[in-house]
Amino acid sequence: MMTTGFISSLNLWNSPRTGVSRLQSELANATREIATGRFADVGATLGGDVAGAFSLRRQSAVLASLTQSNAAATSRLAATQGALTEIRSSADTTLNELTALPADQRAKTLVDSARGRLAALAGTLNTSTNGQFVFAGTNSGAAPLTSYEGSPTSAAKTAVDKLFTDFFGFAPGSAAASTITPNQLEGFIDGPLAGLFTEVNWNRTWSGASSRTLDSQISLTETVTTSVSANAEPFRKLGMAYVIASGLGLSGLSQEAQNVATGKVMDILGQVSGSLTTMQADLGRAQSQITEANARMSKQTALLTGQIRDLENVDPAEAKSRVDAITTQMQMSYGLTAQLRSLSLINFIS
């Protein structure tokens, strides 16, 4: 039995339209793949392998984050090293100046220079980079030190003046200071004054820094210390040396008492110079570790990038061929649509 099929004109009209919509979506995907070099829909294309691709990208993101944080640590370490060099150079200069002078001329030299160097110490310990104070420890958002001299009178100067007055019965710079014996001055320096420069008292009167330094994870398996606190002993000792020189009224003391004071200052400066050198060496090792970690992570990142590329990247030539083929199909579909539109029963009625 023969049957006759009927072709709906609606189907004839809609078929090219439906096909063009699909082709437009495929063309957009193929064009995107040419532009990005990746599959337009990685999940759909890779199927079960997509979990591996995501894992590789997570590892790559972790390495990128570590590399970025290492850049910040490197900047902080460089600023710290520069500041330490400046502090050590100033201390060494002071020591060399005193060493080159006769004992009876040292006090005058100290009085003239120490006040400025004490102010410079505070300024250098307030060094900042990228909005962070490098000597503030974990409290990096606040300046570590306030200036010893200035208005209003700092807590540190108030504490030193009070200690001196309580110990001797008169203020620094008083005429009565000429009666202070060498033993009395030595007792004051080694006792009450030294106590003011312990870490606890330094934090109370001088410093707003945290004694806890910053530790940075520089690779997947390494963590190093990448900062120094203004509360470290070398800075406290250096502050004490400059206070002895500038805050006790040396010019009004007897020559013998002056010799005690300058001798203490020279001893402290010698100790501080060695401690600062050790501190810089420790930071230098941290800088080297970061450089080595960055080199390793760069190689790891390159390896991961290659593995990701093997999974996700498209063949540009194949993608271009698809674009050309889809474009041709769309042109044919547009042509068929135009022909269908020209069909009319009127053309066949005589």
N, C-alpha and C positions, 0 to 999 in steps of 0.2 A: 504494500500500500504506500503510495507516495504522499508525503506531507509537504505542505508549503510553509516556510518560515517567514516571519515578518520582522523586518528591521525597523525599530522605532527611530523616528527622526530625532527624538529627545536623546536617545543613546548616542546617535551620531554626533550631536552637538556637544554632549557632555564628555565623551571619551577623550577628545583632544585636550579639553580643559583640565580634566583630572590628570592626564599624563603630563601636561606642562607644569602643574603644581609640584608633582613629584620630581620632575627634572630640574625645576628651579631650586628645590631643596638640595638635590645632589650636586648641582653646580655651585651653590653657596658653600657646601662642605668641601668640595674639591678645591675651590678657590682659596678657602681658608687654609687648607693643608699646604698649598703652594706658598702662601704668605708666611705661615708659622713653621713649616717643616715638620709638624706633628699631625697625627691623626686627629680629625675633627672631633671624634667621639672615642677617646682612648678606651673607656670602659667597654663600649660595644665592640670595638675592634679586637682588643686583647682578650676579652673574656676572662677566663680563670687566671691569666697571667697579669691582670691589672693589679692584683695585690702586691706582686713583686715590684712593679713599677712605682706604686705608691710608697713602698718601703724604701726604695732607693732614693726617692725624692725627699723623704723624711730625713734620711741620713745626710743627704746633701744640704738640707736646710739647717741641720744641727751644726755641721761644719762651717756653714756661712755665718751662723750666729756667733760661733766661737771666734772666727776670724775677725768679725766686726768688734767684738768685745776686746780682742787682743789689740786692735788698733787704739782703742781708748786707753788700755793699760800701757801701751807703748808710749803714748803721748804723756801720760801721767808720770811714767818713769823718766822720760827725757826731761820734763820740767823739774822733777825732783833732783835729778843728777845735776842739772844746771844750778839749782839753788844751793845744793850741798857744796858744790865747787866754790860758789861765791862765799858761803859761810866759812868754809875751811881756809880759803885764801885770805879772808879778813883776819881770822884768828892767827894764821901764820905770819901775816904782815905785822900784827901787833906784837907777837912774840919776838920776831926778828928785830923790830925797832927797839924793844926793851933790852934784848940781849946785846945790841950794839952800843948801848949807852952805859955810862958809869952809874953806879947804884944811886948816887945822890941826884941824878937828873931824870930817873925813871918815872917818879910820881907825877912830875909836871907833864911829861909826854902822855901818860895815861889819862890824866884829867882832861887834857885837850882833845883826845881822840875817842875815849871810851864811850862818852855820851852818844856821839854820832853812830858808833858801831853797835851800841845797844839798840838804838832806834832802827838801824839797818837790819839787825837780826830779826826783830819783830816783823819788819816789812817783808823780809825774804821768807820767813816762815808762814807768811800769809799769801804766798804765791798760789795762784789759781790757774787752771787750764780747763777749757770747756765748761766753765761755770762751777767747777769743783775745786775746793781748797786742798792742795795735794798733801799738806802736813796735818790735816784735821782728822786723820783716821777715818772711822766709819761715820763721823759727824761732819762729812765733807761739805755740807751746805753752809757752814758758818766759819768765819775767820777764826783761826786758832788763838791768836794773841792780840792783846791791846797794847798800845804804846806805853812804855814805862813813864816817860815824861809827858806832860800835857795837861790840859784843863778839860774836865775836872780831873783832879789827882787820881791816878790809877790805884786800884786795890793793892797792886804789888808795891808801889812806892809808899803808900800809907803803911803797909805792913813792915817794910824795911825801916822806915823812920821810927815807927813805934818800938820795934825791937831794939834799935840803937838807943832810943831815949830811955826805955825801961832798963837797959843793961848799964848804961853809963850815967844816967841821970840828967842828960842834956841832949839837945837835938844835934844831928850832923851839921858840921860847919860852925858850931858855937866856938867862942874863944876858948872855952874850957877844954876843947878837944886836944889842945897842946899838952895837956897833963896825962893823956892816955898812954900807958906804958906798952911796950911791945907785947908783953905777956897778956895784958888785958885785951889788946886788939886780937891777938891770936886766939884767945879763949872765946871772944865774941864770934869771930869768923868760923871757927871749927864747931862752935856750939849752936847758939840761936840762929845765926845767919845760914849755916849749912842746913839746919832743920827746915828753914823756909823753902829750900829748894829740893826737898823730897818730892816724890811724885804726887803724894796726897796734897801737900800744901801748895805745890806748883799748880795743881788743878783748881785749888780754891782761890788763889790770888793772881795767877798769871794766865792760865790757859783754859780755853773752851773746847779744846780738841779732845777726841776720844783716844784713849791709849790703845784701843783695839785697831790694828792696821787692817788694810784691805787685802784679802786673798782672792786671787782670780783663777778661775778654771781656764787654762790655756789650751787644753786639748781634751780628748775624751777621757784621758787617764791621768792628767797632770794638773796640779794646783800649786801656785806659787804666791808668795807675798809680793805685792806690787806697790806698796806705799810705806811711808815712814811717819810716825806720829811726832808732833811737836813736843810731846811729853817725854820723848826719849832722853836718856841720861846725858848724852853729849850736849844737847841744847840747854838743859837745865844747868849744867856746869858752866857752859859758856855765858849764860845769863848771869850766873853768880859772879863770874870773873869780871864782867863788865859793870856789875853793880858795885863790887868792891872798889873798882877803879873810879867810878863816877858818882856813886851815891853815898859814900861815907865821909866826904869832905877831906880827902887826903892832903890837900894843900895846907890844912890847918894842923896836921899832926906833926909830931917830932920826926926828925930824920930816921931814928931807929924804928919808930912805928911805921913810917912810910916804907922802910925796907921790908918789914914783915908783910905789908899789904902787897907790894909789888912782887915779892917772892911767891906769895900765894897765887897771884894772878898768873905768873909765868908757869908755875907748876900745873895749874888747871889748863892753861892754853896748850901745853905740851901733851897732856892726856887727851884733850878734846881732838886735837889734830889726828892722832892715831885712831881714835874711835870713829871719826868721820870718814877716814880712809877705809876702814873696815866696813862701815855702813855702805859706802859707795861700791865697794867690791861685791857685797851681797846683792845690791840692786843690779849691778852689772851682770851677775850670773842669771838673775831673773830675766834681764833683757835678752841674753843669749838663748835661754830656754824658750822664750816666746818666738824668737826668730827661727829656731829649729822646729818648733811646733807648727808655725805657719808654713814652713817649707813642706813638712810631712802632710799637713792637711791640704795643701795645694795639690799634691800628687794624688791624695785620696779623692779629692773633689774631681780631678780630671778623670780618674778611673770610674767614678760613679756617673759622671756626665756621659762617658762613653757607653756605659751599660744602659743608661736611660735612653740614649739616642738609638741604640740597637733595638730597644723595645718599642719606642714611641714614634720614631721618625719615619716619614713616608719617603718613597722613591719619587723625587721631583719629576722625572721623566714620565713615570706612570701616571702621576697626578695630572700632569699637563695633557697627556693623551686622553684621560677621562674628561677633562674640561673640553677638549676639542670634540670628542664624541658626543658629549651631552649637548654642546652648543649646536652640533649638526642635527641631532634629534629634535631639539627645540625648534630649529628653523623649519624642519620638515613638518612638525606638528602645526606651526603657525601657517604654513602653506596649505595643509589639509583643511584647517579651519576656514581659511579664506575661500577655498573651493566649495566647501559645504555651504557657506553663506550665500554663494552665488546660485545654488540649486533652488529651483522654484517650479511648481507644476505649471505655472503660467507659461513657462518656456516650452512646454510640451503640448499645449492646447492650441490646436490650429483654428 
